[in-house]
Amino acid sequence: MLKKPETLFVLGYMLLPLLALLSAIVGLTMILGGNKIAGIIVLVVVTQVFAFGAFFALRARKAALAEGNGLQDYDAGR
């Protein structure tokens, strides 16, 4: 399931960046609310995990398209 380009597209361009944005908002809210240590941990760790996850999902999608898993579907429009 995680080898399909469509799934990796949704993860890399939609789901993981949205989760990174939401966790950054939560971290900043925690810092401004007075819970500085936990807010910094959320900003540094959780947000970066989602951001790097999106990056690796996009790299995996590019590799899957290059080796032919779904390449025929995307060549029709070119």
PDB file with SEQRES, HELIX, SHEET and CRYST1 records, atoms N, CA, C and O in Angstrom:
SEQRES   1 A   78  MET LEU LYS LYS PRO GLU THR LEU PHE VAL LEU GLY TYR          
SEQRES   2 A   78  MET LEU LEU PRO LEU LEU ALA LEU LEU SER ALA ILE VAL          
SEQRES   3 A   78  GLY LEU THR MET ILE LEU GLY GLY ASN LYS ILE ALA GLY          
SEQRES   4 A   78  ILE ILE VAL LEU VAL VAL VAL THR GLN VAL PHE ALA PHE          
SEQRES   5 A   78  GLY ALA PHE PHE ALA LEU ARG ALA ARG LYS ALA ALA LEU          
SEQRES   6 A   78  ALA GLU GLY ASN GLY LEU GLN ASP TYR ASP ALA GLY ARG          
HELIX    1 AA1 PRO A    5  VAL A   10  1                                   6    
HELIX    2 AA2 LEU A   11  LEU A   15  3                                   5    
HELIX    3 AA3 LEU A   16  LEU A   32  1                                  17    
HELIX    4 AA4 LYS A   36  ILE A   41  1                                   6    
HELIX    5 AA5 VAL A   42  VAL A   46  3                                   5    
HELIX    6 AA6 THR A   47  GLU A   67  1                                  21    
HELIX    7 AA7 LEU A   71  ASP A   75  1                                   5    
CRYST1    1.000    1.000    1.000  90.00  90.00  90.00 P 1           1          
ATOM      1  N   MET A   1       0.823  -1.192   0.000  1.00  0.00           N  
ATOM      2  CA  MET A   1       0.000   0.000   0.000  1.00  0.00           C  
ATOM      3  C   MET A   1       0.871   1.262   0.000  1.00  0.00           C  
ATOM      4  O   MET A   1       0.530   2.243  -0.662  1.00  0.00           O  
ATOM      5  N   LEU A   2       1.977   1.249   0.725  1.00  0.00           N  
ATOM      6  CA  LEU A   2       2.839   2.430   0.766  1.00  0.00           C  
ATOM      7  C   LEU A   2       3.798   2.497  -0.411  1.00  0.00           C  
ATOM      8  O   LEU A   2       4.662   3.372  -0.457  1.00  0.00           O  
ATOM      9  N   LYS A   3       3.656   1.585  -1.359  1.00  0.00           N  
ATOM     10  CA  LYS A   3       4.483   1.630  -2.563  1.00  0.00           C  
ATOM     11  C   LYS A   3       3.739   2.256  -3.735  1.00  0.00           C  
ATOM     12  O   LYS A   3       4.335   2.524  -4.778  1.00  0.00           O  
ATOM     13  N   LYS A   4       2.442   2.491  -3.570  1.00  0.00           N  
ATOM     14  CA  LYS A   4       1.654   3.058  -4.657  1.00  0.00           C  
ATOM     15  C   LYS A   4       1.915   4.563  -4.749  1.00  0.00           C  
ATOM     16  O   LYS A   4       1.929   5.249  -3.727  1.00  0.00           O  
ATOM     17  N   PRO A   5       2.122   5.080  -5.958  1.00  0.00           N  
ATOM     18  CA  PRO A   5       2.382   6.515  -6.111  1.00  0.00           C  
ATOM     19  C   PRO A   5       1.233   7.394  -5.622  1.00  0.00           C  
ATOM     20  O   PRO A   5       1.463   8.501  -5.135  1.00  0.00           O  
ATOM     21  N   GLU A   6      -0.004   6.905  -5.749  1.00  0.00           N  
ATOM     22  CA  GLU A   6      -1.146   7.705  -5.300  1.00  0.00           C  
ATOM     23  C   GLU A   6      -1.130   7.882  -3.788  1.00  0.00           C  
ATOM     24  O   GLU A   6      -1.392   8.973  -3.282  1.00  0.00           O  
ATOM     25  N   THR A   7      -0.823   6.808  -3.070  1.00  0.00           N  
ATOM     26  CA  THR A   7      -0.750   6.875  -1.611  1.00  0.00           C  
ATOM     27  C   THR A   7       0.383   7.789  -1.164  1.00  0.00           C  
ATOM     28  O   THR A   7       0.219   8.591  -0.245  1.00  0.00           O  
ATOM     29  N   LEU A   8       1.528   7.663  -1.816  1.00  0.00           N  
ATOM     30  CA  LEU A   8       2.671   8.504  -1.470  1.00  0.00           C  
ATOM     31  C   LEU A   8       2.415   9.970  -1.817  1.00  0.00           C  
ATOM     32  O   LEU A   8       2.923  10.866  -1.142  1.00  0.00           O  
ATOM     33  N   PHE A   9       1.627  10.218  -2.871  1.00  0.00           N  
ATOM     34  CA  PHE A   9       1.248  11.593  -3.206  1.00  0.00           C  
ATOM     35  C   PHE A   9       0.424  12.212  -2.084  1.00  0.00           C  
ATOM     36  O   PHE A   9       0.681  13.340  -1.663  1.00  0.00           O  
ATOM     37  N   VAL A  10      -0.568  11.465  -1.604  1.00  0.00           N  
ATOM     38  CA  VAL A  10      -1.427  11.975  -0.527  1.00  0.00           C  
ATOM     39  C   VAL A  10      -0.613  12.205   0.740  1.00  0.00           C  
ATOM     40  O   VAL A  10      -0.793  13.217   1.418  1.00  0.00           O  
ATOM     41  N   LEU A  11       0.279  11.274   1.061  1.00  0.00           N  
ATOM     42  CA  LEU A  11       1.107  11.436   2.253  1.00  0.00           C  
ATOM     43  C   LEU A  11       2.073  12.610   2.112  1.00  0.00           C  
ATOM     44  O   LEU A  11       2.190  13.430   3.023  1.00  0.00           O  
ATOM     45  N   GLY A  12       2.761  12.695   0.984  1.00  0.00           N  
ATOM     46  CA  GLY A  12       3.822  13.684   0.815  1.00  0.00           C  
ATOM     47  C   GLY A  12       3.357  15.100   0.575  1.00  0.00           C  
ATOM     48  O   GLY A  12       4.003  16.052   1.012  1.00  0.00           O  
ATOM     49  N   TYR A  13       2.236  15.248  -0.119  1.00  0.00           N  
ATOM     50  CA  TYR A  13       1.779  16.594  -0.460  1.00  0.00           C  
ATOM     51  C   TYR A  13       0.624  17.090   0.392  1.00  0.00           C  
ATOM     52  O   TYR A  13       0.382  18.295   0.450  1.00  0.00           O  
ATOM     53  N   MET A  14      -0.098  16.187   1.060  1.00  0.00           N  
ATOM     54  CA  MET A  14      -1.289  16.623   1.788  1.00  0.00           C  
ATOM     55  C   MET A  14      -1.233  16.324   3.280  1.00  0.00           C  
ATOM     56  O   MET A  14      -1.268  17.242   4.099  1.00  0.00           O  
ATOM     57  N   LEU A  15      -1.146  15.055   3.633  1.00  0.00           N  
ATOM     58  CA  LEU A  15      -1.338  14.660   5.025  1.00  0.00           C  
ATOM     59  C   LEU A  15      -0.176  15.076   5.931  1.00  0.00           C  
ATOM     60  O   LEU A  15      -0.391  15.754   6.935  1.00  0.00           O  
ATOM     61  N   LEU A  16       1.029  14.683   5.593  1.00  0.00           N  
ATOM     62  CA  LEU A  16       2.164  14.977   6.471  1.00  0.00           C  
ATOM     63  C   LEU A  16       2.491  16.474   6.569  1.00  0.00           C  
ATOM     64  O   LEU A  16       2.801  16.939   7.666  1.00  0.00           O  
ATOM     65  N   PRO A  17       2.439  17.250   5.477  1.00  0.00           N  
ATOM     66  CA  PRO A  17       2.641  18.702   5.659  1.00  0.00           C  
ATOM     67  C   PRO A  17       1.557  19.357   6.512  1.00  0.00           C  
ATOM     68  O   PRO A  17       1.840  20.275   7.282  1.00  0.00           O  
ATOM     69  N   LEU A  18       0.314  18.887   6.376  1.00  0.00           N  
ATOM     70  CA  LEU A  18      -0.758  19.433   7.208  1.00  0.00           C  
ATOM     71  C   LEU A  18      -0.525  19.103   8.678  1.00  0.00           C  
ATOM     72  O   LEU A  18      -0.730  19.952   9.545  1.00  0.00           O  
ATOM     73  N   LEU A  19      -0.100  17.885   8.960  1.00  0.00           N  
ATOM     74  CA  LEU A  19       0.198  17.513  10.346  1.00  0.00           C  
ATOM     75  C   LEU A  19       1.395  18.296  10.887  1.00  0.00           C  
ATOM     76  O   LEU A  19       1.420  18.647  12.067  1.00  0.00           O  
ATOM     77  N   ALA A  20       2.383  18.571  10.038  1.00  0.00           N  
ATOM     78  CA  ALA A  20       3.521  19.390  10.473  1.00  0.00           C  
ATOM     79  C   ALA A  20       3.068  20.809  10.812  1.00  0.00           C  
ATOM     80  O   ALA A  20       3.511  21.387  11.804  1.00  0.00           O  
ATOM     81  N   LEU A  21       2.195  21.357   9.995  1.00  0.00           N  
ATOM     82  CA  LEU A  21       1.684  22.698  10.267  1.00  0.00           C  
ATOM     83  C   LEU A  21       0.872  22.729  11.559  1.00  0.00           C  
ATOM     84  O   LEU A  21       1.022  23.643  12.370  1.00  0.00           O  
ATOM     85  N   LEU A  22       0.022  21.741  11.744  1.00  0.00           N  
ATOM     86  CA  LEU A  22      -0.788  21.695  12.963  1.00  0.00           C  
ATOM     87  C   LEU A  22       0.063  21.502  14.213  1.00  0.00           C  
ATOM     88  O   LEU A  22      -0.206  22.109  15.249  1.00  0.00           O  
ATOM     89  N   SER A  23       1.089  20.658  14.119  1.00  0.00           N  
ATOM     90  CA  SER A  23       1.943  20.465  15.292  1.00  0.00           C  
ATOM     91  C   SER A  23       2.781  21.713  15.578  1.00  0.00           C  
ATOM     92  O   SER A  23       3.092  21.988  16.736  1.00  0.00           O  
ATOM     93  N   ALA A  24       3.151  22.470  14.543  1.00  0.00           N  
ATOM     94  CA  ALA A  24       3.856  23.735  14.772  1.00  0.00           C  
ATOM     95  C   ALA A  24       2.945  24.739  15.472  1.00  0.00           C  
ATOM     96  O   ALA A  24       3.385  25.472  16.358  1.00  0.00           O  
ATOM     97  N   ILE A  25       1.685  24.769  15.078  1.00  0.00           N  
ATOM     98  CA  ILE A  25       0.727  25.662  15.742  1.00  0.00           C  
ATOM     99  C   ILE A  25       0.538  25.261  17.198  1.00  0.00           C  
ATOM    100  O   ILE A  25       0.492  26.115  18.084  1.00  0.00           O  
ATOM    101  N   VAL A  26       0.429  23.955  17.443  1.00  0.00           N  
ATOM    102  CA  VAL A  26       0.276  23.472  18.822  1.00  0.00           C  
ATOM    103  C   VAL A  26       1.513  23.815  19.644  1.00  0.00           C  
ATOM    104  O   VAL A  26       1.391  24.255  20.788  1.00  0.00           O  
ATOM    105  N   GLY A  27       2.708  23.619  19.074  1.00  0.00           N  
ATOM    106  CA  GLY A  27       3.936  23.935  19.793  1.00  0.00           C  
ATOM    107  C   GLY A  27       4.053  25.409  20.128  1.00  0.00           C  
ATOM    108  O   GLY A  27       4.437  25.769  21.241  1.00  0.00           O  
ATOM    109  N   LEU A  28       3.723  26.263  19.170  1.00  0.00           N  
ATOM    110  CA  LEU A  28       3.770  27.703  19.439  1.00  0.00           C  
ATOM    111  C   LEU A  28       2.730  28.118  20.473  1.00  0.00           C  
ATOM    112  O   LEU A  28       2.991  28.981  21.312  1.00  0.00           O  
ATOM    113  N   THR A  29       1.558  27.505  20.411  1.00  0.00           N  
ATOM    114  CA  THR A  29       0.526  27.797  21.409  1.00  0.00           C  
ATOM    115  C   THR A  29       0.975  27.372  22.798  1.00  0.00           C  
ATOM    116  O   THR A  29       0.711  28.064  23.781  1.00  0.00           O  
ATOM    117  N   MET A  30       1.652  26.235  22.878  1.00  0.00           N  
ATOM    118  CA  MET A  30       2.156  25.773  24.172  1.00  0.00           C  
ATOM    119  C   MET A  30       3.223  26.725  24.710  1.00  0.00           C  
ATOM    120  O   MET A  30       3.241  27.028  25.903  1.00  0.00           O  
ATOM    121  N   ILE A  31       4.104  27.193  23.838  1.00  0.00           N  
ATOM    122  CA  ILE A  31       5.150  28.122  24.277  1.00  0.00           C  
ATOM    123  C   ILE A  31       4.537  29.427  24.760  1.00  0.00           C  
ATOM    124  O   ILE A  31       4.915  29.945  25.811  1.00  0.00           O  
ATOM    125  N   LEU A  32       3.597  29.955  23.997  1.00  0.00           N  
ATOM    126  CA  LEU A  32       2.962  31.217  24.385  1.00  0.00           C  
ATOM    127  C   LEU A  32       2.081  31.055  25.617  1.00  0.00           C  
ATOM    128  O   LEU A  32       1.846  32.021  26.343  1.00  0.00           O  
ATOM    129  N   GLY A  33       1.594  29.846  25.855  1.00  0.00           N  
ATOM    130  CA  GLY A  33       0.764  29.589  27.026  1.00  0.00           C  
ATOM    131  C   GLY A  33       1.549  29.344  28.292  1.00  0.00           C  
ATOM    132  O   GLY A  33       0.956  29.212  29.363  1.00  0.00           O  
ATOM    133  N   GLY A  34       2.867  29.279  28.204  1.00  0.00           N  
ATOM    134  CA  GLY A  34       3.680  29.129  29.390  1.00  0.00           C  
ATOM    135  C   GLY A  34       4.340  27.776  29.544  1.00  0.00           C  
ATOM    136  O   GLY A  34       5.201  27.612  30.408  1.00  0.00           O  
ATOM    137  N   ASN A  35       3.964  26.808  28.735  1.00  0.00           N  
ATOM    138  CA  ASN A  35       4.560  25.474  28.821  1.00  0.00           C  
ATOM    139  C   ASN A  35       5.717  25.402  27.822  1.00  0.00           C  
ATOM    140  O   ASN A  35       5.597  24.784  26.764  1.00  0.00           O  
ATOM    141  N   LYS A  36       6.829  26.037  28.166  1.00  0.00           N  
ATOM    142  CA  LYS A  36       7.913  26.258  27.219  1.00  0.00           C  
ATOM    143  C   LYS A  36       8.672  24.988  26.834  1.00  0.00           C  
ATOM    144  O   LYS A  36       8.974  24.791  25.657  1.00  0.00           O  
ATOM    145  N   ILE A  37       8.981  24.138  27.787  1.00  0.00           N  
ATOM    146  CA  ILE A  37       9.779  22.941  27.492  1.00  0.00           C  
ATOM    147  C   ILE A  37       9.014  21.997  26.569  1.00  0.00           C  
ATOM    148  O   ILE A  37       9.556  21.534  25.566  1.00  0.00           O  
ATOM    149  N   ALA A  38       7.768  21.712  26.902  1.00  0.00           N  
ATOM    150  CA  ALA A  38       6.966  20.817  26.066  1.00  0.00           C  
ATOM    151  C   ALA A  38       6.711  21.435  24.695  1.00  0.00           C  
ATOM    152  O   ALA A  38       6.698  20.722  23.692  1.00  0.00           O  
ATOM    153  N   GLY A  39       6.510  22.744  24.639  1.00  0.00           N  
ATOM    154  CA  GLY A  39       6.298  23.414  23.362  1.00  0.00           C  
ATOM    155  C   GLY A  39       7.511  23.343  22.460  1.00  0.00           C  
ATOM    156  O   GLY A  39       7.382  23.145  21.252  1.00  0.00           O  
ATOM    157  N   ILE A  40       8.685  23.504  23.041  1.00  0.00           N  
ATOM    158  CA  ILE A  40       9.917  23.398  22.250  1.00  0.00           C  
ATOM    159  C   ILE A  40      10.110  21.970  21.753  1.00  0.00           C  
ATOM    160  O   ILE A  40      10.544  21.760  20.620  1.00  0.00           O  
ATOM    161  N   ILE A  41       9.793  20.996  22.586  1.00  0.00           N  
ATOM    162  CA  ILE A  41       9.899  19.595  22.165  1.00  0.00           C  
ATOM    163  C   ILE A  41       8.951  19.312  21.008  1.00  0.00           C  
ATOM    164  O   ILE A  41       9.328  18.651  20.041  1.00  0.00           O  
ATOM    165  N   VAL A  42       7.728  19.809  21.104  1.00  0.00           N  
ATOM    166  CA  VAL A  42       6.768  19.606  20.011  1.00  0.00           C  
ATOM    167  C   VAL A  42       7.268  20.282  18.742  1.00  0.00           C  
ATOM    168  O   VAL A  42       7.196  19.700  17.660  1.00  0.00           O  
ATOM    169  N   LEU A  43       7.775  21.503  18.865  1.00  0.00           N  
ATOM    170  CA  LEU A  43       8.275  22.203  17.681  1.00  0.00           C  
ATOM    171  C   LEU A  43       9.471  21.500  17.055  1.00  0.00           C  
ATOM    172  O   LEU A  43       9.524  21.323  15.838  1.00  0.00           O  
ATOM    173  N   VAL A  44      10.413  21.106  17.871  1.00  0.00           N  
ATOM    174  CA  VAL A  44      11.654  20.550  17.330  1.00  0.00           C  
ATOM    175  C   VAL A  44      11.483  19.105  16.874  1.00  0.00           C  
ATOM    176  O   VAL A  44      11.957  18.739  15.799  1.00  0.00           O  
ATOM    177  N   VAL A  45      10.821  18.291  17.666  1.00  0.00           N  
ATOM    178  CA  VAL A  45      10.765  16.861  17.364  1.00  0.00           C  
ATOM    179  C   VAL A  45       9.573  16.514  16.477  1.00  0.00           C  
ATOM    180  O   VAL A  45       9.750  15.991  15.376  1.00  0.00           O  
ATOM    181  N   VAL A  46       8.385  16.796  16.942  1.00  0.00           N  
ATOM    182  CA  VAL A  46       7.182  16.323  16.247  1.00  0.00           C  
ATOM    183  C   VAL A  46       7.031  16.984  14.879  1.00  0.00           C  
ATOM    184  O   VAL A  46       6.744  16.308  13.891  1.00  0.00           O  
ATOM    185  N   THR A  47       7.220  18.289  14.819  1.00  0.00           N  
ATOM    186  CA  THR A  47       7.084  18.987  13.543  1.00  0.00           C  
ATOM    187  C   THR A  47       8.113  18.499  12.535  1.00  0.00           C  
ATOM    188  O   THR A  47       7.794  18.318  11.360  1.00  0.00           O  
ATOM    189  N   GLN A  48       9.339  18.286  12.983  1.00  0.00           N  
ATOM    190  CA  GLN A  48      10.380  17.822  12.069  1.00  0.00           C  
ATOM    191  C   GLN A  48      10.139  16.397  11.598  1.00  0.00           C  
ATOM    192  O   GLN A  48      10.477  16.062  10.463  1.00  0.00           O  
ATOM    193  N   VAL A  49       9.565  15.557  12.437  1.00  0.00           N  
ATOM    194  CA  VAL A  49       9.242  14.185  12.022  1.00  0.00           C  
ATOM    195  C   VAL A  49       8.240  14.217  10.875  1.00  0.00           C  
ATOM    196  O   VAL A  49       8.409  13.503   9.887  1.00  0.00           O  
ATOM    197  N   PHE A  50       7.202  15.035  10.996  1.00  0.00           N  
ATOM    198  CA  PHE A  50       6.216  15.126   9.925  1.00  0.00           C  
ATOM    199  C   PHE A  50       6.809  15.753   8.666  1.00  0.00           C  
ATOM    200  O   PHE A  50       6.499  15.314   7.559  1.00  0.00           O  
ATOM    201  N   ALA A  51       7.646  16.757   8.815  1.00  0.00           N  
ATOM    202  CA  ALA A  51       8.247  17.413   7.652  1.00  0.00           C  
ATOM    203  C   ALA A  51       9.195  16.465   6.913  1.00  0.00           C  
ATOM    204  O   ALA A  51       9.147  16.380   5.685  1.00  0.00           O  
ATOM    205  N   PHE A  52      10.044  15.762   7.638  1.00  0.00           N  
ATOM    206  CA  PHE A  52      10.946  14.813   6.988  1.00  0.00           C  
ATOM    207  C   PHE A  52      10.194  13.610   6.441  1.00  0.00           C  
ATOM    208  O   PHE A  52      10.601  13.037   5.431  1.00  0.00           O  
ATOM    209  N   GLY A  53       9.103  13.218   7.091  1.00  0.00           N  
ATOM    210  CA  GLY A  53       8.262  12.141   6.561  1.00  0.00           C  
ATOM    211  C   GLY A  53       7.675  12.507   5.213  1.00  0.00           C  
ATOM    212  O   GLY A  53       7.612  11.667   4.316  1.00  0.00           O  
ATOM    213  N   ALA A  54       7.245  13.747   5.061  1.00  0.00           N  
ATOM    214  CA  ALA A  54       6.728  14.208   3.770  1.00  0.00           C  
ATOM    215  C   ALA A  54       7.828  14.198   2.718  1.00  0.00           C  
ATOM    216  O   ALA A  54       7.596  13.801   1.576  1.00  0.00           O  
ATOM    217  N   PHE A  55       9.013  14.629   3.097  1.00  0.00           N  
ATOM    218  CA  PHE A  55      10.140  14.636   2.163  1.00  0.00           C  
ATOM    219  C   PHE A  55      10.467  13.224   1.682  1.00  0.00           C  
ATOM    220  O   PHE A  55      10.672  13.008   0.488  1.00  0.00           O  
ATOM    221  N   PHE A  56      10.518  12.268   2.600  1.00  0.00           N  
ATOM    222  CA  PHE A  56      10.834  10.897   2.216  1.00  0.00           C  
ATOM    223  C   PHE A  56       9.700  10.245   1.435  1.00  0.00           C  
ATOM    224  O   PHE A  56       9.961   9.408   0.571  1.00  0.00           O  
ATOM    225  N   ALA A  57       8.450  10.603   1.712  1.00  0.00           N  
ATOM    226  CA  ALA A  57       7.329  10.078   0.931  1.00  0.00           C  
ATOM    227  C   ALA A  57       7.405  10.569  -0.511  1.00  0.00           C  
ATOM    228  O   ALA A  57       7.114   9.816  -1.440  1.00  0.00           O  
ATOM    229  N   LEU A  58       7.792  11.819  -0.698  1.00  0.00           N  
ATOM    230  CA  LEU A  58       7.920  12.342  -2.057  1.00  0.00           C  
ATOM    231  C   LEU A  58       9.088  11.700  -2.797  1.00  0.00           C  
ATOM    232  O   LEU A  58       9.003  11.450  -4.000  1.00  0.00           O  
ATOM    233  N   ARG A  59      10.175  11.435  -2.080  1.00  0.00           N  
ATOM    234  CA  ARG A  59      11.300  10.730  -2.718  1.00  0.00           C  
ATOM    235  C   ARG A  59      10.914   9.311  -3.099  1.00  0.00           C  
ATOM    236  O   ARG A  59      11.293   8.831  -4.167  1.00  0.00           O  
ATOM    237  N   ALA A  60      10.164   8.636  -2.237  1.00  0.00           N  
ATOM    238  CA  ALA A  60       9.719   7.275  -2.539  1.00  0.00           C  
ATOM    239  C   ALA A  60       8.742   7.268  -3.710  1.00  0.00           C  
ATOM    240  O   ALA A  60       8.760   6.343  -4.522  1.00  0.00           O  
ATOM    241  N   ARG A  61       7.896   8.283  -3.806  1.00  0.00           N  
ATOM    242  CA  ARG A  61       6.960   8.388  -4.928  1.00  0.00           C  
ATOM    243  C   ARG A  61       7.716   8.584  -6.235  1.00  0.00           C  
ATOM    244  O   ARG A  61       7.385   7.974  -7.251  1.00  0.00           O  
ATOM    245  N   LYS A  62       8.728   9.434  -6.201  1.00  0.00           N  
ATOM    246  CA  LYS A  62       9.523   9.673  -7.404  1.00  0.00           C  
ATOM    247  C   LYS A  62      10.231   8.395  -7.847  1.00  0.00           C  
ATOM    248  O   LYS A  62      10.294   8.098  -9.040  1.00  0.00           O  
ATOM    249  N   ALA A  63      10.758   7.645  -6.893  1.00  0.00           N  
ATOM    250  CA  ALA A  63      11.426   6.387  -7.226  1.00  0.00           C  
ATOM    251  C   ALA A  63      10.434   5.359  -7.758  1.00  0.00           C  
ATOM    252  O   ALA A  63      10.752   4.613  -8.684  1.00  0.00           O  
ATOM    253  N   ALA A  64       9.236   5.315  -7.183  1.00  0.00           N  
ATOM    254  CA  ALA A  64       8.224   4.368  -7.650  1.00  0.00           C  
ATOM    255  C   ALA A  64       7.776   4.704  -9.066  1.00  0.00           C  
ATOM    256  O   ALA A  64       7.550   3.805  -9.876  1.00  0.00           O  
ATOM    257  N   LEU A  65       7.647   5.983  -9.367  1.00  0.00           N  
ATOM    258  CA  LEU A  65       7.275   6.376 -10.728  1.00  0.00           C  
ATOM    259  C   LEU A  65       8.399   6.092 -11.711  1.00  0.00           C  
ATOM    260  O   LEU A  65       8.140   5.732 -12.859  1.00  0.00           O  
ATOM    261  N   ALA A  66       9.628   6.248 -11.280  1.00  0.00           N  
ATOM    262  CA  ALA A  66      10.765   6.036 -12.172  1.00  0.00           C  
ATOM    263  C   ALA A  66      10.956   4.566 -12.514  1.00  0.00           C  
ATOM    264  O   ALA A  66      11.379   4.239 -13.623  1.00  0.00           O  
ATOM    265  N   GLU A  67      10.651   3.684 -11.584  1.00  0.00           N  
ATOM    266  CA  GLU A  67      10.862   2.257 -11.857  1.00  0.00           C  
ATOM    267  C   GLU A  67       9.670   1.610 -12.536  1.00  0.00           C  
ATOM    268  O   GLU A  67       9.737   0.439 -12.908  1.00  0.00           O  
ATOM    269  N   GLY A  68       8.576   2.347 -12.706  1.00  0.00           N  
ATOM    270  CA  GLY A  68       7.476   1.827 -13.494  1.00  0.00           C  
ATOM    271  C   GLY A  68       6.235   1.444 -12.726  1.00  0.00           C  
ATOM    272  O   GLY A  68       5.289   0.948 -13.338  1.00  0.00           O  
ATOM    273  N   ASN A  69       6.179   1.639 -11.435  1.00  0.00           N  
ATOM    274  CA  ASN A  69       4.972   1.343 -10.669  1.00  0.00           C  
ATOM    275  C   ASN A  69       3.969   2.465 -10.872  1.00  0.00           C  
ATOM    276  O   ASN A  69       3.874   3.372 -10.045  1.00  0.00           O  
ATOM    277  N   GLY A  70       3.232   2.409 -11.949  1.00  0.00           N  
ATOM    278  CA  GLY A  70       2.254   3.447 -12.215  1.00  0.00           C  
ATOM    279  C   GLY A  70       2.711   4.443 -13.260  1.00  0.00           C  
ATOM    280  O   GLY A  70       2.049   5.458 -13.478  1.00  0.00           O  
ATOM    281  N   LEU A  71       3.832   4.170 -13.910  1.00  0.00           N  
ATOM    282  CA  LEU A  71       4.349   5.096 -14.907  1.00  0.00           C  
ATOM    283  C   LEU A  71       3.423   5.181 -16.114  1.00  0.00           C  
ATOM    284  O   LEU A  71       3.309   6.243 -16.726  1.00  0.00           O  
ATOM    285  N   GLN A  72       2.758   4.079 -16.467  1.00  0.00           N  
ATOM    286  CA  GLN A  72       1.872   4.091 -17.619  1.00  0.00           C  
ATOM    287  C   GLN A  72       0.680   5.013 -17.395  1.00  0.00           C  
ATOM    288  O   GLN A  72       0.165   5.585 -18.356  1.00  0.00           O  
ATOM    289  N   ASP A  73       0.232   5.173 -16.163  1.00  0.00           N  
ATOM    290  CA  ASP A  73      -0.891   6.061 -15.883  1.00  0.00           C  
ATOM    291  C   ASP A  73      -0.495   7.526 -16.066  1.00  0.00           C  
ATOM    292  O   ASP A  73      -1.324   8.338 -16.477  1.00  0.00           O  
ATOM    293  N   TYR A  74       0.724   7.867 -15.774  1.00  0.00           N  
ATOM    294  CA  TYR A  74       1.154   9.256 -15.812  1.00  0.00           C  
ATOM    295  C   TYR A  74       1.724   9.654 -17.173  1.00  0.00           C  
ATOM    296  O   TYR A  74       1.819  10.845 -17.470  1.00  0.00           O  
ATOM    297  N   ASP A  75       2.103   8.682 -18.004  1.00  0.00           N  
ATOM    298  CA  ASP A  75       2.610   9.004 -19.330  1.00  0.00           C  
ATOM    299  C   ASP A  75       1.494   9.320 -20.311  1.00  0.00           C  
ATOM    300  O   ASP A  75       1.761   9.885 -21.372  1.00  0.00           O  
ATOM    301  N   ALA A  76       0.266   8.976 -19.994  1.00  0.00           N  
ATOM    302  CA  ALA A  76      -0.846   9.195 -20.912  1.00  0.00           C  
ATOM    303  C   ALA A  76      -1.114  10.679 -21.131  1.00  0.00           C  
ATOM    304  O   ALA A  76      -1.570  11.067 -22.207  1.00  0.00           O  
ATOM    305  N   GLY A  77      -0.844  11.507 -20.143  1.00  0.00           N  
ATOM    306  CA  GLY A  77      -1.111  12.933 -20.265  1.00  0.00           C  
ATOM    307  C   GLY A  77      -0.008  13.718 -20.929  1.00  0.00           C  
ATOM    308  O   GLY A  77      -0.187  14.907 -21.192  1.00  0.00           O  
ATOM    309  N   ARG A  78       1.111  13.112 -21.210  1.00  0.00           N  
ATOM    310  CA  ARG A  78       2.261  13.835 -21.774  1.00  0.00           C  
ATOM    311  C   ARG A  78       2.294  13.757 -23.271  1.00  0.00           C  
ATOM    312  O   ARG A  78       3.196  14.311 -23.898  1.00  0.00           O  
TER     313      ARG A  78                                                      
END                                                                             
